[in-house]
Amino acid sequence: MPTTVPLKLEGRPARERILLAAHALFYCEGIRATGVDRVIATAEVAKLTFYRHFPGKNDLVLAYLERQHENWIAWFTAALVRHRPRRGNPLAALVPTIAEWLADPRFRGCAFLNTVVELGTTLPAATALCRRNKQAMTAAIADLLPPSRQRPRQARAIATAIDGVVMHAQFEPDAKAPLQALRDLLRPLLVEAADGGRKTVPTPSTGVIATEATPVPRTRKLRAKK
């Protein structure tokens, strides 16, 4: 069975070829579905060479996740800069960045979510790497938000929503609906920033949206005439 992603192995060191093969197979076809012999054949290395670099499959899985983390975070932060508007809210870069990811013909979800789903807690070191990736993604999102006590909580909520978008994009007819849901989620934060950071709150009596520049109307109590 050919690999889903064409590999350019010629002239590369053995360890590099093994990691490229592992990425193509683990990401596109699954970690559990891919045996060591398949990686060896795809990487075009001898079995002895493979085990010299990776004593077992778990070692290869961890190396794959480590490299995937470095590559993905480097892409994510660069894409956020690339899509950042010259003027306006930096958070506006988020949806175009995720759209770019989903449009990649090699996209098959998040490698870290896929790993957790496949392996569960059977390889704690892999779980820790997946958690580190999500923490780094959340930190990059937090950098797009204005400083506030709510920023860590908002960043985590947005990161969780992105994970949902990534999952839905794999079984929806296309990525338009999940991306629109993300836009809808981010809209209040974008509007708030455009409004100078003033919070909008509904008043309990009238339902009118009030900001710091629009005080909440107070109801006057009528005094009974004596």
TIZA-840304 format. One line per field, with one value per atom (N, C-alpha, C): x, y, z; atom name. Coordinates in Angstrom, 1 decimal. Layout:
N
px <- [X  ...] $
py <- [Y  ...] $
pz <- [Z  ...] $
atom <- [CA  ...] $
This chain:
226
px <- [0.9  0.0  0.9  0.7  1.6  1.2  2.1  1.9  1.0  0.2  -0.8  0.0  1.1  1.9  3.2  3.5  4.7  5.9  6.9  8.1  9.3  10.1  11.4  12.5  12.9  13.9  15.3  15.5  16.8  17.8  19.0  20.0  19.8  18.8  18.5  19.1  19.6  20.1  19.0  19.4  18.5  17.4  17.9  16.9  15.9  16.3  15.4  14.4  14.8  13.9  12.9  13.3  12.4  11.3  11.7  10.8  9.8  10.3  9.4  8.4  8.8  7.9  6.9  7.4  6.5  5.4  5.8  4.9  3.8  4.2  3.3  2.3  2.8  2.0  1.2  1.8  1.1  0.0  0.3  -0.7  -1.8  -1.5  -2.5  -3.3  -2.6  -3.3  -3.5  -2.8  -3.0  -1.8  -1.6  -0.5  -0.6  -1.8  -2.0  -2.1  -2.5  -2.6  -1.3  -0.3  1.0  2.1  2.6  3.6  5.0  5.9  7.3  7.8  7.4  7.9  7.5  6.3  5.8  6.6  6.9  7.8  9.1  9.7  11.0  11.0  10.0  9.9  9.7  8.9  8.6  9.8  10.6  11.8  13.0  12.9  13.9  15.2  15.1  16.2  16.2  17.4  17.5  16.9  16.4  15.8  16.8  18.0  19.1  19.3  19.2  19.4  18.2  17.0  15.9  16.0  16.4  16.4  17.7  18.6  19.8  19.3  18.4  17.9  16.7  15.8  14.6  14.5  14.8  14.7  13.3  12.3  10.9  10.0  8.8  7.8  7.4  7.3  7.0  8.0  9.2  10.3  10.0  9.6  9.4  8.1  7.1  5.9  6.2  7.0  7.4  8.2  9.1  9.9  9.1  8.1  7.2  6.3  5.8  5.0  5.9  7.1  8.0  8.2  8.5  8.8  7.5  6.4  5.1  4.8  5.0  4.8  5.6  6.9  7.8  7.3  7.0  6.6  5.3  4.3  3.0  3.0  3.6  3.6  4.3  5.4  6.1  5.2  4.5  3.6  2.4  1.9  0.7  1.1  2.2  2.6  2.9  3.6  3.9  2.6  1.7  0.4  -0.4  -0.4  -1.0  -0.4  0.9  1.5  1.2  1.1  0.9  -0.6  -1.5  -2.9  -3.3  -2.4  -2.8  -3.1  -4.2  -4.5  -3.5  -3.3  -2.4  -3.0  -4.3  -5.0  -6.1  -6.5  -7.6  -7.1  -8.0  -7.8  -7.0  -5.9  -5.0  -5.8  -6.9  -7.7  -8.3  -8.4  -9.0  -8.2  -6.9  -6.0  -6.4  -7.2  -7.3  -8.1  -9.3  -10.1  -9.4  -8.7  -8.0  -6.9  -6.3  -5.2  -5.7  -6.8  -7.4  -7.9  -8.5  -9.0  -7.8  -6.7  -5.5  -5.1  -5.2  -4.9  -5.8  -7.1  -8.1  -8.1  -7.6  -7.6  -6.4  -5.4  -4.3  -4.7  -4.3  -4.8  -4.3  -3.3  -2.8  -3.5  -4.4  -5.1  -5.8  -5.5  -6.3  -6.5  -6.9  -7.2  -5.9  -6.0  -4.9  -4.2  -2.9  -2.1  -2.2  -2.3  -2.3  -3.7  -4.7  -6.1  -6.2  -5.7  -5.7  -5.0  -3.8  -3.0  -3.7  -4.3  -5.0  -6.2  -6.9  -8.0  -7.5  -6.4  -5.9  -5.3  -4.4  -3.6  -4.2  -5.1  -5.7  -4.6  -4.5  -3.4  -2.4  -2.3  -1.4  0.1  0.3  1.6  1.7  1.9  1.8  2.7  3.9  4.8  4.1  3.4  2.7  1.6  0.9  -0.2  0.4  1.6  2.2  2.6  3.1  3.4  2.2  1.1  -0.2  -0.6  -0.5  -0.9  -0.1  1.2  2.2  1.8  1.4  1.1  -0.2  -1.2  -2.4  -2.1  -1.2  -0.8  -0.1  0.8  1.5  0.5  -0.5  -1.5  -2.3  -2.7  -3.5  -2.7  -1.4  -0.5  -0.5  -0.4  -0.3  -1.6  -2.7  -4.0  -4.1  -3.6  -3.7  -2.9  -1.9  -1.1  -1.9  -3.0  -3.8  -4.9  -5.1  -6.1  -5.5  -6.3  -5.8  -5.6  -4.7  -4.4  -5.7  -6.0  -7.1  -7.1  -7.8  -7.9  -8.6  -9.4  -10.2  -9.4  -8.2  -7.5  -7.2  -6.6  -6.3  -7.5  -8.7  -9.9  -10.4  -10.4  -10.9  -10.0  -8.7  -7.8  -8.1  -8.3  -8.6  -9.9  -10.9  -12.2  -12.1  -11.3  -11.1  -10.3  -9.3  -8.5  -9.4  -10.2  -11.1  -12.1  -12.6  -13.5  -12.7  -11.5  -10.7  -10.6  -10.4  -10.3  -11.6  -12.7  -14.0  -14.2  -13.7  -13.7  -12.9  -11.8  -10.9  -11.6  -12.2  -12.9  -14.1  -14.9  -16.1  -15.6  -14.5  -14.0  -13.7  -13.6  -13.2  -14.5  -15.7  -16.8  -17.9  -17.8  -18.7  -18.5  -19.5  -19.3  -18.1  -18.0  -16.8  -16.6  -15.6  -15.2  -15.9  -16.8  -17.5  -18.3  -19.1  -19.9  -19.1  -18.1  -17.3  -16.5  -16.0  -15.3  -16.3  -17.5  -18.5  -18.9  -18.9  -19.2  -18.1  -16.8  -15.7  -15.8  -16.2  -16.4  -17.5  -18.6  -19.7  -19.2  -18.4  -17.9  -16.9  -16.1  -15.2  -15.7  -16.9  -17.5  -17.6  -18.2  -18.3  -16.9  -15.9  -14.6  -14.0  -14.3  -13.9  -14.6  -15.9  -16.8  -16.3  -16.0  -15.6  -14.4  -13.4  -12.1  -12.3  -13.2  -13.5  -14.2  -14.9  -15.6  -14.7  -13.4  -12.4  -12.3  -12.7  -12.5  -13.6  -14.7  -15.8  -16.7  -17.0  -17.9  -19.3  -20.0  -21.4  -22.2  -23.2  -23.9  -25.4  -26.3  -27.7  -28.2  -29.1  -29.7  -30.8  -31.0  -32.0  -33.4  -33.6  -35.0  -35.4  -34.5  -34.9  -34.3  -33.3  -32.6  -31.8  -31.6  -30.8  -29.3  -28.6  -27.1  -26.5  -25.7  -25.1  -23.6  -22.8  -21.4  -21.0  -19.7  -19.2  -19.6  -19.7  -20.2  -21.7  -22.4  -23.8  -24.3  -24.4  -24.8  -26.1  -26.2  -27.4  -28.5  -29.6  -30.7  -31.2  -31.4  -32.0  -33.5  -34.2  -35.6  -35.9  -36.6  -36.9  -38.1  -38.0  -39.1  -40.0  -41.3  -42.3  -42.7  -42.6  -43.0  -44.5  -45.1  -46.5  -46.8  -47.8  -48.2  -48.9  -48.5  -49.2  -50.5] $
py <- [-1.2  0.0  1.2  2.2  3.4  4.3  5.1  6.2  7.2  7.9  8.9  10.1  10.4  11.6  11.3  11.8  11.5  11.9  11.1  11.4  11.6  12.6  12.9  12.4  11.2  10.5  10.6  10.8  10.6  11.6  11.1  11.9  12.3  11.9  12.2  11.2  11.6  10.6  9.6  8.5  7.4  7.8  8.5  9.0  9.9  10.8  11.7  11.0  10.0  9.2  8.4  7.9  7.2  8.2  9.3  10.3  10.8  11.0  11.4  10.3  9.1  8.0  7.8  8.0  7.9  9.0  10.2  11.3  11.0  10.5  10.3  9.2  8.1  7.0  7.2  7.7  7.9  8.9  10.0  11.1  10.7  10.1  9.9  8.6  7.6  6.3  5.8  6.5  6.1  5.5  5.7  5.1  3.6  3.2  1.8  1.0  1.6  0.9  0.7  1.4  1.4  0.6  -0.5  -1.3  -0.8  -1.2  -0.9  -1.3  -2.5  -3.0  -2.1  -1.6  -0.7  0.6  1.1  2.3  2.0  0.9  0.5  0.4  -0.2  -0.4  1.0  1.8  3.1  4.0  3.9  4.8  4.2  3.0  2.4  2.3  1.7  1.5  0.1  -0.4  -1.7  -1.8  -3.0  -3.1  -2.8  -3.2  -2.9  -1.4  -0.7  0.8  1.4  0.9  1.5  1.4  0.2  0.0  0.6  1.0  1.8  3.2  3.7  5.1  5.1  4.0  4.0  2.6  2.4  1.0  0.4  1.1  0.6  1.6  1.1  1.9  3.1  3.0  4.1  5.2  4.9  5.9  6.7  6.0  6.6  7.5  7.1  7.8  9.2  9.1  10.3  11.3  10.7  11.6  12.2  11.5  12.0  13.1  13.0  14.0  15.2  15.0  16.2  17.0  16.3  17.1  17.7  17.0  17.6  18.8  18.8  19.9  21.1  20.9  22.0  22.6  21.7  22.2  22.9  22.4  22.9  24.3  24.4  25.7  26.7  26.3  27.3  27.8  26.9  27.3  28.2  27.8  28.5  29.9  30.1  31.5  32.3  31.7  32.4  32.8  31.9  32.1  33.3  33.3  34.4  35.7  35.8  37.0  37.4  36.4  36.6  37.1  36.6  37.0  38.1  38.6  39.7  41.0  41.6  42.9  44.0  44.9  46.0  46.9  47.1  47.8  47.0  47.2  46.5  45.4  44.5  43.5  42.4  42.1  40.9  39.6  39.5  38.3  37.9  39.0  38.7  37.8  37.6  36.7  35.2  34.9  33.5  32.7  33.2  32.4  32.1  33.1  32.9  31.8  31.9  30.9  29.5  29.3  28.0  27.5  28.5  28.1  27.7  28.3  27.9  26.4  26.1  24.7  23.7  24.0  23.1  22.9  23.9  23.8  23.1  22.7  22.0  20.6  20.2  18.9  17.7  17.9  16.9  16.8  17.7  17.8  16.6  16.0  14.9  15.1  16.3  16.6  17.0  17.1  17.5  16.2  16.2  15.0  14.7  15.7  15.5  15.0  15.5  15.0  13.5  13.3  11.9  11.0  11.4  10.5  10.2  11.2  11.0  10.0  10.2  9.3  7.9  7.7  6.4  5.7  6.4  5.8  6.0  6.9  7.1  7.5  6.8  7.1  6.0  5.2  4.0  4.4  5.7  6.2  7.6  7.7  9.0  10.1  9.7  10.7  11.3  10.5  11.1  12.0  11.6  12.5  13.8  13.8  15.0  15.9  15.3  16.1  16.7  16.0  16.5  17.7  17.6  18.6  19.9  19.6  20.8  21.5  20.8  21.4  22.3  21.8  22.6  23.8  23.7  24.8  25.9  25.4  26.4  27.1  26.3  26.9  28.0  27.6  28.6  29.8  29.7  30.8  31.8  31.2  32.0  32.7  32.1  32.8  33.9  33.6  34.7  35.9  35.7  36.9  37.8  37.3  38.1  38.9  38.6  39.2  40.3  41.4  42.5  42.0  42.6  42.2  42.4  41.3  41.4  40.2  40.2  39.0  37.9  38.2  37.1  36.5  37.1  36.6  35.1  34.6  33.1  32.3  32.7  31.9  32.0  33.2  33.4  32.6  32.7  32.0  30.5  29.9  28.5  28.1  29.0  28.7  28.7  29.7  29.8  28.5  28.1  27.0  25.7  25.6  24.4  24.5  25.7  25.8  25.4  25.8  25.4  23.9  23.2  21.8  21.2  21.8  21.4  21.6  22.7  23.0  22.0  21.7  20.7  19.3  18.9  17.6  17.7  18.7  18.8  18.9  19.5  19.7  18.3  17.3  16.0  15.2  15.6  14.8  15.7  17.0  17.9  17.9  18.2  18.2  19.2  20.3  21.2  21.9  22.7  23.4  24.7  25.1  26.4  26.6  25.6  25.7  25.7  24.9  25.0  26.3  26.8  28.1  29.2  29.2  30.2  30.1  29.0  28.8  29.5  29.4  30.0  31.5  32.0  33.5  34.0  33.2  33.7  33.7  32.8  32.7  33.9  34.3  35.4  36.8  36.9  38.2  39.1  38.6  39.6  40.1  39.3  39.8  40.8  40.6  41.6  42.9  42.8  44.0  44.8  44.0  44.7  45.5  44.9  45.6  46.8  46.6  47.8  48.9  48.6  49.6  50.2  50.0  50.6  49.8  48.5  47.7  47.8  48.6  48.8  47.6  47.1  45.9  46.3  45.4  45.6  44.6  45.2  44.3  44.7  43.7  44.0  44.4  45.4  45.9  45.0  44.7  43.7  44.2  45.5  46.0  46.3  46.8  47.2  46.3  45.5  44.7  45.5  46.9  47.7  47.4  47.3  47.1  48.4  48.3  49.4  49.3  50.4  50.4  51.4  51.5  52.6  54.0  54.1  55.4  55.6  54.4  54.5  53.9  54.8  54.3  53.5  52.6  51.9  52.8  52.9  53.8  53.3  54.2  53.9  54.2  53.3  53.6  54.4  55.5  56.4  55.9  55.9  55.5  56.7  56.5  57.6  57.6  58.8  58.9  59.2  58.5  58.6  60.0  60.7  62.0  61.8  62.6  62.6  63.3] $
pz <- [0.0  0.0  0.0  -0.9  -1.0  0.1  0.5  1.5  0.9  1.8  1.3  0.9  1.6  1.3  0.6  -0.6  -1.3  -0.5  -0.4  0.4  -0.5  -0.1  -0.8  0.2  0.0  0.9  0.4  -0.9  -1.5  -0.9  -0.5  0.1  1.5  2.2  3.6  4.5  5.7  6.7  7.1  7.6  7.9  8.9  10.0  11.0  10.4  9.5  8.9  8.0  7.3  6.5  7.3  8.5  9.3  9.9  10.3  10.8  9.8  8.5  7.5  7.2  7.1  6.9  8.0  9.3  10.4  10.4  10.0  9.9  8.9  7.7  6.6  7.0  7.7  8.0  9.3  10.3  11.6  11.4  10.7  10.6  9.6  8.5  7.5  7.7  8.4  8.5  9.9  10.9  12.3  12.9  14.1  14.8  15.0  15.5  15.8  14.5  13.4  12.1  11.5  11.9  11.3  12.1  11.6  12.3  12.0  12.7  12.6  11.2  10.8  9.5  8.3  8.5  7.4  7.4  8.5  8.6  8.0  8.3  7.8  6.3  5.8  4.3  3.6  4.2  3.6  3.7  4.8  4.9  4.2  3.7  2.9  3.7  4.9  5.8  6.2  6.7  7.2  8.6  9.0  10.3  11.4  11.3  12.3  12.4  11.2  11.2  12.0  11.8  12.5  14.0  14.5  15.9  16.5  15.7  16.2  16.6  15.8  16.1  17.1  17.0  17.8  18.4  19.7  20.3  20.1  20.0  19.9  19.3  19.0  18.4  19.2  20.5  21.4  21.3  21.2  21.0  19.7  18.7  17.4  17.5  18.2  18.3  19.1  20.1  20.8  20.0  19.2  18.3  17.2  16.7  15.7  16.3  17.5  18.2  18.5  18.9  19.2  18.0  16.9  15.6  15.1  15.2  14.8  15.6  16.9  17.8  17.3  17.1  16.7  15.3  14.4  13.0  13.1  13.8  13.8  14.5  15.6  16.4  15.5  14.9  14.0  12.9  12.3  11.2  11.8  12.9  13.5  13.9  14.5  14.9  13.7  12.7  11.5  10.7  10.7  10.0  10.6  12.0  12.7  12.3  12.2  11.8  10.4  9.5  8.1  7.8  8.6  8.5  9.3  10.1  11.1  10.3  10.5  9.8  10.2  9.3  9.6  10.6  10.6  11.6  12.1  13.3  13.9  14.9  15.2  16.2  15.7  16.4  16.0  16.0  16.8  16.8  15.5  14.6  13.3  12.5  12.9  12.1  12.3  13.4  13.8  12.8  12.4  11.4  10.1  9.5  8.2  8.4  9.6  9.9  10.0  10.7  10.8  9.4  8.6  7.3  6.4  6.5  5.8  6.1  7.4  7.9  7.3  7.4  6.9  5.4  4.7  3.2  2.7  3.6  3.2  2.7  1.5  1.0  1.8  2.7  3.5  4.9  5.1  6.4  6.7  7.9  8.5  10.0  10.3  11.7  12.5  13.8  14.6  15.0  14.8  15.1  16.6  17.4  18.9  19.4  18.9  19.2  18.7  17.5  16.9  17.8  18.3  19.2  20.5  21.1  22.4  22.2  21.0  20.7  20.5  19.8  19.5  20.7  21.5  22.5  23.9  24.1  25.4  26.4  27.5  28.5  28.5  27.5  27.5  27.3  26.8  26.7  27.3  28.7  29.4  28.8  28.3  27.7  26.4  25.7  24.5  24.9  26.0  26.5  26.9  27.6  28.0  26.8  25.8  24.6  23.9  23.9  23.4  24.2  25.5  26.4  26.2  26.0  25.8  24.5  23.4  22.2  22.4  23.1  23.3  24.2  25.1  26.0  25.1  24.2  23.4  22.4  21.9  21.0  21.8  23.0  23.8  24.2  24.4  24.7  23.5  22.3  21.1  20.9  21.2  21.1  22.1  23.3  24.4  24.0  23.2  22.7  21.8  21.2  20.3  21.1  22.4  23.2  24.0  24.3  25.2  26.6  27.3  28.7  29.6  30.3  31.2  32.1  33.2  34.0  33.3  32.3  31.6  30.5  30.2  29.0  29.0  30.1  30.1  29.8  30.5  30.3  28.9  28.3  27.0  26.0  26.2  25.2  25.3  26.5  26.6  25.9  26.1  25.4  23.9  23.4  21.9  21.4  22.2  21.8  21.8  22.8  22.8  21.6  21.3  20.1  18.8  18.7  17.5  17.4  18.5  18.5  17.9  18.3  17.8  16.3  15.9  14.4  13.7  14.2  13.5  13.4  14.5  14.5  13.5  13.5  12.6  11.1  10.9  9.5  8.8  9.7  9.1  8.7  9.1  8.7  8.1  8.2  7.5  6.0  5.2  3.7  3.3  4.0  3.8  5.1  5.1  6.4  6.6  5.7  5.8  7.1  7.5  8.7  9.9  10.1  11.3  11.4  10.3  10.3  10.7  10.2  10.5  12.0  12.5  14.0  14.8  14.3  15.0  14.9  13.7  13.5  14.4  14.6  15.4  16.9  17.3  18.6  18.9  17.9  18.1  18.0  17.3  17.0  18.2  19.3  20.5  20.9  20.9  21.3  20.3  19.0  18.0  18.1  18.3  18.5  19.7  20.8  22.0  21.8  21.1  20.8  20.0  18.9  18.1  18.8  19.9  20.7  21.8  21.6  22.5  23.8  23.8  25.0  26.0  25.6  26.6  26.5  27.7  27.8  27.5  26.9  26.7  27.5  28.2  29.2  29.0  29.1  29.0  30.3  30.3  31.6  32.0  33.2  33.6  33.4  33.4  33.3  31.9  31.0  29.7  28.6  28.9  27.9  26.9  27.2  26.3  26.5  25.5  25.6  26.1  27.2  27.7  27.7  27.5  27.6  28.6  28.8  29.7  29.3  27.9  27.4  27.4  27.6  27.6  29.0  30.0  31.3  31.3  32.2  32.4  32.9  32.2  32.7  34.0  34.9  36.2  36.3  36.9  37.0  38.3  38.1  39.2  40.0  41.3  42.2  42.4  42.1  42.3  43.8  44.4  45.8  45.8  46.7  46.9  47.5  47.0  47.5  48.9  49.8  51.1  51.1] $
atom <- [N  CA  C  N  CA  C  N  CA  C  N  CA  C  N  CA  C  N  CA  C  N  CA  C  N  CA  C  N  CA  C  N  CA  C  N  CA  C  N  CA  C  N  CA  C  N  CA  C  N  CA  C  N  CA  C  N  CA  C  N  CA  C  N  CA  C  N  CA  C  N  CA  C  N  CA  C  N  CA  C  N  CA  C  N  CA  C  N  CA  C  N  CA  C  N  CA  C  N  CA  C  N  CA  C  N  CA  C  N  CA  C  N  CA  C  N  CA  C  N  CA  C  N  CA  C  N  CA  C  N  CA  C  N  CA  C  N  CA  C  N  CA  C  N  CA  C  N  CA  C  N  CA  C  N  CA  C  N  CA  C  N  CA  C  N  CA  C  N  CA  C  N  CA  C  N  CA  C  N  CA  C  N  CA  C  N  CA  C  N  CA  C  N  CA  C  N  CA  C  N  CA  C  N  CA  C  N  CA  C  N  CA  C  N  CA  C  N  CA  C  N  CA  C  N  CA  C  N  CA  C  N  CA  C  N  CA  C  N  CA  C  N  CA  C  N  CA  C  N  CA  C  N  CA  C  N  CA  C  N  CA  C  N  CA  C  N  CA  C  N  CA  C  N  CA  C  N  CA  C  N  CA  C  N  CA  C  N  CA  C  N  CA  C  N  CA  C  N  CA  C  N  CA  C  N  CA  C  N  CA  C  N  CA  C  N  CA  C  N  CA  C  N  CA  C  N  CA  C  N  CA  C  N  CA  C  N  CA  C  N  CA  C  N  CA  C  N  CA  C  N  CA  C  N  CA  C  N  CA  C  N  CA  C  N  CA  C  N  CA  C  N  CA  C  N  CA  C  N  CA  C  N  CA  C  N  CA  C  N  CA  C  N  CA  C  N  CA  C  N  CA  C  N  CA  C  N  CA  C  N  CA  C  N  CA  C  N  CA  C  N  CA  C  N  CA  C  N  CA  C  N  CA  C  N  CA  C  N  CA  C  N  CA  C  N  CA  C  N  CA  C  N  CA  C  N  CA  C  N  CA  C  N  CA  C  N  CA  C  N  CA  C  N  CA  C  N  CA  C  N  CA  C  N  CA  C  N  CA  C  N  CA  C  N  CA  C  N  CA  C  N  CA  C  N  CA  C  N  CA  C  N  CA  C  N  CA  C  N  CA  C  N  CA  C  N  CA  C  N  CA  C  N  CA  C  N  CA  C  N  CA  C  N  CA  C  N  CA  C  N  CA  C  N  CA  C  N  CA  C  N  CA  C  N  CA  C  N  CA  C  N  CA  C  N  CA  C  N  CA  C  N  CA  C  N  CA  C  N  CA  C  N  CA  C  N  CA  C  N  CA  C  N  CA  C  N  CA  C  N  CA  C  N  CA  C  N  CA  C  N  CA  C  N  CA  C  N  CA  C  N  CA  C  N  CA  C  N  CA  C  N  CA  C  N  CA  C  N  CA  C  N  CA  C  N  CA  C  N  CA  C  N  CA  C  N  CA  C  N  CA  C  N  CA  C  N  CA  C  N  CA  C  N  CA  C  N  CA  C  N  CA  C  N  CA  C  N  CA  C  N  CA  C  N  CA  C  N  CA  C  N  CA  C  N  CA  C  N  CA  C  N  CA  C  N  CA  C  N  CA  C  N  CA  C  N  CA  C  N  CA  C  N  CA  C  N  CA  C  N  CA  C  N  CA  C  N  CA  C  N  CA  C  N  CA  C  N  CA  C  N  CA  C  N  CA  C  N  CA  C  N  CA  C  N  CA  C  N  CA  C] $
